[in-house]
């Protein structure tokens, strides 16, 4: 279990490290962005949904084995 948890943490770390190299991450269609003269609001809705689906799939696979 401890080795698997370490591998998962290493995978998450690798994704965070590679994140800036993936220009589409955080700029997908459906990500909300509102810019006004003195106000900027950004919410990566589609990115959050995709990350949630991937984490759900990983948890399902982890519980299955």
Secondary structure, DSSP 8 states (H G I E B T S, - for coil): -HHHHHHHHHHHHHHHHHHTT-TTTT--TT-EEEE-SS-EEEE-HHHHHHHHHHHHHHHHHHHH-
